[in-house]
Amino acid sequence: MGNVILYVGARTGRDGLHGATMASRGFAGATEGARPAVQVGDPFAGKRLIEATLAVVEAGLVAGMQDLGAAGLASALFEMANRSGTGITVDLARVPLRQRGLSPTEILLSESQERMVIAADPAAVPRIAEHFQRWDLCCVPIGEVTPGVSVAVRFGGARVLELPASFVGEDAPRLDRPRRAPPAPPPSRRSLPAIPLDDPAGTLLAFLATPQLAARNVIYEQFDHGVQLRAIDGGGSPAPLLRLPETGERIAVVLHVPPLLPTISPRTLGRMAVLGAALRLACRGARPLGLTDGLNFGSPEDPHVMWRFAEVVSGIAEACERFEIPVTGGNVSFYNETRGVAIPPTPVVGMIGGVRGEAPACVFREPGEILLLIGRPQPGYCWAYQTFRGMEHPSSPDPPLDLGQERRRLAAILSLSRHLRSLRLVTAGGLARAIVAAALDAPEPIGVRVDPPPGLERATFLFSEWPPTLLATTTQGAYHEVAALLRSAGIPCHPIGRVGGDRISIGGAIDLPIDRVERVWRGALERILQERKD
């Protein structure tokens, strides 16, 4: 009791009013009237707020803290009071404003960005204010923690509301929308389609020039990814490493989106999202520490969409429980539709992991490295390539996914990472795209000679995306130990070539100078964006 409630950060404006409710409905016709509901972010102010907040937390000056997100002060005050089992009284007339004339309701519900509320001992307030003033941010006492369990809001001398904290904190109405599984598509009676691969070299170049597979350098080179000197890797890494200067520890950070195909069940899609992120971390020798997600769907008023949403969440939960990965938070975006047609279920998983010991690179390092294919690709899962060729994806059973087996494989990959020079998860575009990226994203682009293992159809070897496979390199001296470790874990491993030279050569069917491949792959996205602008 008696702690001061401090408003810190940027000033409050009208932007973001009813942002949460706007995001919970569809648009019909003109959307001009929704402009005030869209928050206007200020990344520089956000960075200053982060620094000031970390400083006061590390100094032990904070008793409680809450960011102002959806529903702004209204949500934050009730949540703080409900969690602490106390009351809170605030005066909205003290809230710093960006513009005149805001009503008490607008101040209470504004979702302006870069703001927080802090509960602190009165004796700590001057020191907290010093930190925020140093970063040119507001720090204003707007209320106090009180006996009881109610939140009282005033505006000057006028009472705005007084309600039990639990009214919003835990007793708010819960909406359980109807869920219904869509009709199952009839099973395909066709055998797996033959995957055409005429002119392998020309086909590979055209495939690499598609928006999904082209290099992303045109995006990340617009920014200085070395700011603050935390980044260990250059831009474009599928699992970049960061060094935390405060502790010297290293973490790997990944974002992963599984293949978005209607033939994959939503529950399996959720599992694949978590597995893919965990495998990307394992490729850097990192053990998962936590996960956040962004779940993107159509209208929740459609029972089929709600069923898919619930299934994806269940799949994510099952994988997190099996892999023992805590979920720290997440975000859901509904009503993603155009003219009544919803986007496919799109789960995005972000994950961080702690790195201990040597971290394999994501790119080839030097000539002479032995190229390994860990796992064995299977026919029928050349998803990106089949889309590129305009082929249908026949209805078929879900891709096989045994979470127990994948947990054992994750442990095996982590145990052998110290023996590997590089390690990369094969994702969209299959092994062909992984080889090109590992060769061309190296500090100095380097060639590779690849000899496919016997018994694999060429298209399957180059383009299959399932089950998950890994592209690795190791030294001659470490090869036999790596192979033995993988065999003991029941994981297939095939030596498929060596790094070196100035050409990308695959099985005699593809033999291209690396500078030609690089021009196509690196320049494709910029050309596509320029064509669309024109």
C-alpha positions in Angstrom: 0.0 0.0 0.0 1.1 3.6 -0.5 3.2 2.9 -3.6 3.1 5.6 -6.3 1.7 4.9 -9.8 3.9 6.5 -12.3 3.1 7.1 -16.0 6.3 6.9 -18.0 7.3 7.1 -21.7 5.7 9.0 -24.5 2.7 11.3 -24.3 -0.9 10.2 -24.9 -2.7 11.0 -28.1 -5.8 10.0 -30.0 -4.0 7.5 -32.1 -4.9 3.9 -31.2 -8.4 4.7 -29.8 -10.4 1.5 -29.9 -7.5 -0.3 -31.6 -8.3 -3.5 -29.9 -11.9 -3.4 -31.0 -11.0 -2.4 -34.5 -8.7 -5.5 -34.7 -11.7 -7.6 -33.6 -14.0 -6.9 -36.5 -13.9 -7.0 -40.3 -13.9 -4.0 -42.7 -16.7 -3.5 -45.1 -16.4 -0.6 -47.6 -14.4 2.5 -46.7 -11.9 2.3 -43.9 -11.0 6.0 -43.6 -12.9 6.2 -40.3 -10.6 3.6 -38.8 -7.6 5.8 -38.9 -7.7 6.9 -35.3 -7.7 3.3 -34.2 -4.3 2.7 -35.8 -1.3 3.3 -33.4 1.5 5.5 -34.6 4.8 3.9 -33.4 8.1 5.7 -32.8 10.9 3.2 -32.8 13.4 5.7 -31.4 11.1 6.5 -28.5 10.6 2.8 -28.0 14.4 2.3 -27.8 14.7 5.1 -25.2 11.9 3.6 -23.2 13.6 0.2 -23.2 16.8 1.7 -21.9 15.2 3.7 -19.2 13.0 0.8 -18.1 15.9 -1.6 -17.9 17.9 0.9 -15.9 15.2 1.3 -13.2 14.6 -2.4 -13.0 18.3 -3.2 -12.6 18.6 -0.6 -9.9 15.8 -2.3 -7.9 13.5 0.7 -8.0 10.4 -0.9 -9.4 7.7 -2.8 -7.3 5.4 -3.5 -10.3 5.2 -2.6 -14.0 2.8 -3.0 -16.9 3.0 -1.9 -20.6 0.1 0.1 -22.0 -1.1 -2.2 -24.8 -4.7 -3.0 -25.9 -7.2 -0.7 -24.1 -4.3 1.4 -22.8 -4.5 2.6 -19.2 -7.9 0.9 -18.7 -6.5 -2.6 -19.2 -3.1 -2.0 -17.5 -4.5 -0.5 -14.2 -7.1 -3.3 -13.7 -4.6 -6.0 -14.5 -2.0 -4.6 -12.1 -4.5 -4.2 -9.3 -6.1 -7.6 -9.8 -2.7 -9.4 -9.9 -1.5 -7.7 -6.7 -4.8 -8.0 -4.8 -4.9 -4.2 -4.1 -6.7 -1.1 -5.2 -5.5 1.7 -7.4 -6.6 5.3 -7.6 -5.5 7.5 -10.5 -6.2 11.0 -11.8 -6.4 11.2 -15.6 -5.9 15.0 -15.5 -2.2 14.3 -14.6 -1.5 12.1 -17.7 0.8 13.9 -20.2 -1.0 14.6 -23.4 0.2 15.1 -27.0 -2.8 17.2 -28.0 -5.4 19.2 -26.2 -9.0 18.3 -25.8 -8.9 14.6 -25.0 -11.8 13.4 -23.0 -11.3 11.2 -19.9 -12.6 8.2 -21.9 -10.1 8.9 -24.7 -7.2 9.2 -22.2 -8.2 6.0 -20.5 -8.6 3.9 -23.8 -5.8 5.4 -25.9 -3.4 2.9 -27.3 -0.6 5.4 -28.1 2.7 3.5 -28.2 5.8 3.6 -26.1 4.1 4.0 -22.7 4.1 2.1 -19.4 2.9 2.4 -15.8 5.2 1.7 -12.8 4.4 1.1 -9.2 7.2 2.3 -6.9 8.0 3.3 -3.3 7.6 7.1 -2.9 11.2 7.3 -1.9 12.3 5.8 -5.2 10.4 8.2 -7.4 13.1 10.9 -7.7 15.7 8.4 -8.9 13.2 6.8 -11.3 12.4 10.3 -12.7 16.1 11.0 -13.2 16.5 7.9 -15.4 13.5 8.7 -17.6 14.4 12.4 -17.9 17.8 11.4 -19.0 16.2 9.7 -22.0 13.8 12.7 -22.6 10.7 10.7 -21.5 7.8 11.6 -19.3 7.7 10.4 -15.7 4.6 11.7 -13.9 2.9 10.4 -10.7 -0.8 9.9 -11.6 -2.0 7.9 -8.6 -1.3 5.5 -5.8 -1.9 1.9 -4.6 -4.7 1.8 -2.1 -6.4 -0.6 0.3 -9.2 -2.6 -1.1 -9.6 -4.3 -4.4 -11.1 -1.6 -6.6 -9.8 0.7 -9.3 -11.0 4.3 -9.0 -10.4 6.7 -11.9 -10.9 10.5 -11.5 -10.5 13.4 -13.9 -9.5 16.3 -11.6 -12.4 16.4 -9.1 -14.8 14.4 -11.2 -15.3 10.7 -10.7 -15.0 8.7 -14.0 -15.4 5.1 -12.7 -14.9 2.8 -9.8 -15.0 -0.9 -10.3 -13.6 -4.1 -8.7 -10.2 -4.9 -10.2 -11.5 -8.4 -10.9 -14.2 -7.0 -13.2 -11.6 -6.7 -16.0 -8.8 -8.8 -14.5 -10.6 -12.1 -14.4 -14.4 -11.8 -14.5 -14.7 -10.2 -18.0 -17.1 -12.0 -20.4 -15.4 -14.8 -22.3 -16.4 -15.4 -25.9 -16.4 -19.0 -27.0 -17.1 -18.9 -30.6 -18.5 -21.9 -32.4 -15.9 -24.3 -34.0 -16.6 -26.8 -36.7 -14.2 -28.9 -38.7 -14.5 -28.2 -42.5 -15.4 -31.2 -44.7 -12.4 -33.4 -45.3 -11.3 -33.4 -48.9 -11.8 -36.7 -50.6 -8.6 -38.8 -50.4 -6.5 -38.7 -53.6 -6.5 -41.9 -55.5 -3.7 -40.8 -57.7 -0.2 -42.0 -57.1 2.4 -39.4 -56.4 2.8 -37.2 -59.4 6.0 -37.3 -61.4 8.0 -34.2 -60.8 9.3 -32.8 -64.1 12.9 -31.6 -64.2 13.7 -30.8 -67.8 16.8 -28.6 -68.2 17.9 -28.9 -64.5 20.3 -25.9 -64.6 17.8 -23.5 -66.2 15.0 -24.7 -64.0 17.1 -24.2 -60.9 18.0 -20.6 -61.9 14.3 -19.8 -62.6 13.3 -21.4 -59.3 15.8 -19.4 -57.3 14.5 -16.2 -58.9 11.0 -16.6 -57.4 10.0 -14.3 -54.5 9.8 -17.1 -52.0 13.4 -18.3 -52.7 15.3 -15.2 -53.8 18.0 -13.8 -51.5 16.7 -11.2 -49.0 19.7 -8.9 -49.1 17.8 -6.1 -50.7 15.7 -5.9 -47.5 18.3 -6.3 -44.7 21.0 -4.3 -46.4 18.8 -1.2 -46.0 19.5 -1.2 -42.3 22.6 -1.4 -40.1 22.2 -4.8 -38.5 25.5 -4.2 -36.6 24.0 -1.4 -34.5 25.2 -1.8 -30.8 27.7 -4.4 -31.9 25.5 -7.3 -30.6 25.3 -9.2 -33.9 27.9 -11.9 -34.4 26.6 -12.9 -37.9 26.1 -10.8 -40.9 22.6 -10.2 -42.3 20.7 -13.0 -44.0 21.5 -15.8 -41.5 18.6 -18.2 -40.9 19.5 -18.2 -37.2 21.6 -15.2 -36.3 23.8 -15.1 -33.2 23.8 -12.2 -30.8 26.2 -11.5 -28.0 24.8 -9.9 -24.8 27.6 -7.5 -23.7 26.3 -7.3 -20.2 27.0 -11.0 -19.6 29.1 -12.1 -22.5 26.5 -14.8 -23.2 25.4 -15.7 -26.8 21.9 -16.3 -28.0 20.5 -17.5 -31.3 17.2 -15.9 -32.6 14.9 -17.5 -35.2 11.6 -16.9 -36.9 9.9 -19.9 -38.6 6.9 -20.3 -40.8 5.9 -23.8 -41.9 4.7 -24.5 -45.4 1.2 -23.0 -45.8 -0.6 -25.7 -47.7 -4.3 -26.7 -47.4 -3.2 -30.4 -47.5 -1.5 -30.1 -44.1 -3.8 -30.3 -41.1 -3.8 -27.2 -38.8 -2.7 -29.3 -35.8 0.3 -30.6 -37.7 1.0 -27.1 -39.0 1.3 -25.9 -35.4 3.7 -28.8 -34.5 5.8 -28.1 -37.6 6.1 -24.4 -36.7 7.6 -25.2 -33.3 9.8 -28.1 -34.7 11.2 -25.9 -37.5 12.2 -23.1 -35.1 13.8 -25.6 -32.6 15.8 -27.3 -35.5 17.0 -23.9 -36.7 18.3 -23.2 -33.1 19.9 -26.7 -32.9 21.8 -25.9 -36.1 23.6 -23.1 -34.1 24.2 -25.3 -31.1 21.5 -23.5 -29.2 19.1 -25.0 -26.7 15.6 -23.4 -26.8 14.9 -21.0 -23.9 11.5 -19.6 -24.9 9.0 -19.1 -27.6 6.5 -16.5 -28.8 4.1 -16.8 -31.7 2.1 -14.7 -34.1 -1.1 -16.5 -35.3 -2.8 -15.1 -38.4 -6.2 -16.2 -39.5 -9.4 -15.2 -41.3 -12.6 -14.2 -39.6 -13.2 -15.9 -36.2 -16.9 -15.6 -36.9 -16.5 -18.4 -39.4 -16.7 -21.7 -37.4 -14.2 -23.4 -39.8 -11.6 -20.6 -39.2 -12.1 -20.9 -35.4 -11.6 -24.7 -35.6 -8.4 -24.3 -37.6 -7.2 -21.7 -35.0 -7.9 -24.0 -32.1 -6.1 -26.9 -33.9 -3.0 -24.8 -34.6 -2.9 -23.7 -30.9 -3.2 -27.3 -29.8 -0.4 -28.4 -32.2 1.9 -25.6 -30.8 1.1 -26.6 -27.2 1.8 -30.3 -27.9 5.2 -29.6 -29.4 6.1 -27.1 -26.7 5.2 -29.6 -24.0 7.2 -32.4 -25.7 10.2 -30.2 -26.3 9.9 -28.5 -22.9 9.9 -25.0 -24.4 8.1 -22.3 -22.3 5.8 -19.9 -24.2 6.5 -16.3 -23.1 3.7 -14.6 -25.0 2.2 -14.2 -28.4 -0.2 -12.3 -30.7 -3.3 -13.2 -32.7 -4.4 -11.5 -35.9 -7.9 -12.3 -37.1 -10.0 -10.9 -40.0 -7.2 -11.3 -42.6 -9.5 -11.6 -45.6 -9.9 -10.1 -49.1 -13.4 -10.1 -50.6 -14.5 -12.8 -48.2 -11.5 -15.1 -48.9 -9.4 -15.9 -45.8 -5.7 -16.3 -45.8 -4.5 -19.8 -45.0 -3.7 -20.5 -41.3 -0.3 -18.8 -40.8 1.5 -19.5 -37.6 4.8 -17.7 -37.1 7.0 -18.9 -34.3 9.8 -16.8 -32.8 12.3 -18.6 -30.6 15.5 -17.9 -28.8 18.1 -20.3 -27.5 21.3 -20.2 -25.4 24.5 -21.1 -27.1 27.2 -23.1 -25.2 30.5 -24.0 -26.8 31.3 -23.8 -30.5 28.4 -22.7 -32.8 28.4 -24.2 -36.3 28.1 -21.6 -39.1 25.1 -21.5 -41.5 27.5 -21.2 -44.5 30.3 -23.2 -46.0 33.6 -22.1 -44.4 36.5 -23.4 -46.5 37.5 -25.7 -49.4 37.8 -29.4 -48.6 34.9 -29.6 -46.1 32.9 -32.8 -46.5 29.2 -32.2 -47.4 26.7 -34.3 -45.4 23.0 -34.8 -45.8 21.5 -35.6 -42.4 18.1 -37.3 -42.8 16.6 -38.6 -46.0 14.2 -36.6 -48.2 11.0 -38.4 -49.3 9.0 -38.1 -52.6 5.7 -36.2 -52.5 6.9 -33.2 -50.5 8.5 -30.9 -53.1 5.9 -28.3 -52.0 7.6 -25.1 -53.2 8.8 -26.7 -56.4 5.4 -28.1 -57.3 3.8 -24.7 -56.7 6.5 -23.2 -59.0 5.7 -25.7 -61.7 1.9 -25.1 -61.4 1.2 -28.6 -60.1 -1.6 -29.4 -57.7 -0.9 -30.7 -54.3 -2.9 -33.9 -54.1 -4.9 -34.6 -50.9 -2.9 -37.0 -48.9 -2.3 -38.0 -45.3 -0.5 -35.5 -43.1 3.3 -35.4 -43.4 4.6 -37.9 -40.8 5.7 -36.2 -37.6 6.6 -38.1 -34.5 7.4 -35.5 -31.7 9.1 -38.1 -29.6 11.4 -39.0 -32.4 12.1 -35.4 -33.2 13.0 -34.7 -29.6 15.6 -37.4 -29.7 16.9 -36.0 -33.0 17.2 -32.5 -31.5 19.3 -33.9 -28.7 21.5 -35.8 -31.1 22.0 -32.7 -33.3 23.0 -30.6 -30.3 25.5 -33.3 -29.1 27.4 -33.3 -32.4 27.3 -29.6 -33.2 30.9 -29.2 -31.9 32.1 -31.6 -34.6 30.5 -29.7 -37.5 31.8 -26.8 -39.4 28.4 -25.7 -40.7 24.8 -26.8 -40.3 21.6 -25.6 -42.0 18.0 -26.7 -41.9 16.6 -27.6 -45.3 13.3 -25.6 -45.8 11.4 -24.1 -48.7 13.1 -24.9 -52.0 14.7 -28.0 -50.6 18.3 -29.0 -50.6 19.0 -27.1 -53.8 18.2 -23.7 -52.2 20.0 -24.6 -49.0 23.2 -25.4 -51.0 23.0 -22.2 -52.9 22.5 -20.1 -49.7 25.3 -21.8 -47.8 27.7 -21.3 -50.8 26.8 -17.7 -51.6 26.2 -16.3 -48.1 29.7 -17.3 -47.1 32.1 -14.3 -46.5 33.6 -15.3 -49.9 31.2 -17.2 -52.2 32.6 -20.7 -52.7 31.6 -23.5 -55.0 30.5 -27.0 -54.2 30.4 -30.4 -55.9 27.5 -32.6 -55.0 26.9 -36.3 -55.7 23.4 -37.5 -54.9 23.1 -40.7 -52.9 21.8 -43.7 -54.8 18.1 -44.5 -54.9 16.8 -41.0 -54.8 14.9 -39.4 -57.7 16.7 -36.2 -58.8 13.8 -33.9 -58.1 13.2 -35.4 -54.7 16.9 -35.0 -53.8 16.9 -31.4 -54.9 13.6 -30.1 -53.8 11.9 -32.2 -51.2 11.1 -30.4 -47.9 10.0 -33.3 -45.7 10.8 -35.0 -43.5 13.2 -32.4 -42.1 16.7 -32.8 -43.3 19.9 -30.9 -42.5 22.8 -29.8 -44.7 26.1 -30.0 -42.8 29.8 -29.8 -43.4 32.6 -31.4 -41.4 36.3 -32.1 -41.7 37.8 -35.3 -42.9 39.1 -36.0 -39.4 35.7 -35.6 -37.7 33.5 -37.3 -40.4 33.6 -40.8 -39.0 32.7 -39.7 -35.4 29.8 -37.6 -36.8 28.5 -40.6 -38.8 28.8 -42.9 -35.9 26.9 -40.6 -33.6 24.1 -40.2 -36.1 23.9 -43.9 -36.7 23.7 -44.6 -33.0 20.7 -42.2 -32.8 19.1 -43.9 -35.8 19.4 -40.8 -38.0 20.4 -41.4 -41.7 23.5 -39.6 -42.9 24.9 -39.5 -46.4 28.2 -37.9 -47.6 27.2 -36.1 -50.7 30.2 -34.1 -51.9 32.8 -31.5 -51.0 33.1 -27.8 -50.7 35.5 -26.0 -53.1 36.0 -24.5 -56.5 34.0 -21.8 -58.3 31.1 -23.7 -59.6 27.9 -25.2 -58.2 27.9 -28.8 -59.6 25.2 -31.2 -58.7 25.2 -34.8 -60.0 26.4 -33.9 -63.5 23.0 -32.4 -64.3 23.7 -28.9 -63.0 27.1 -27.2 -63.5 26.9 -23.4 -63.1 29.5 -20.7 -62.3 28.8 -19.3 -58.8 29.0 -15.7 -60.1 26.1 -16.5 -62.5 24.0 -18.1 -59.8 24.8 -15.2 -57.4 23.6 -12.6 -60.0 20.3 -14.4 -60.4 19.7 -15.2 -56.8 20.8 -11.9 -55.2 19.2 -9.6 -57.9 15.8 -11.4 -58.2 13.9 -9.7 -55.4 15.0 -6.2 -56.3 14.0 -6.8 -59.9 10.6 -8.1 -58.8 10.0 -5.1 -56.5 11.0 -2.7 -59.1 8.7 -4.3 -61.7 5.8 -4.0 -59.3 6.6 -0.4 -58.6 6.7 0.4 -62.3 
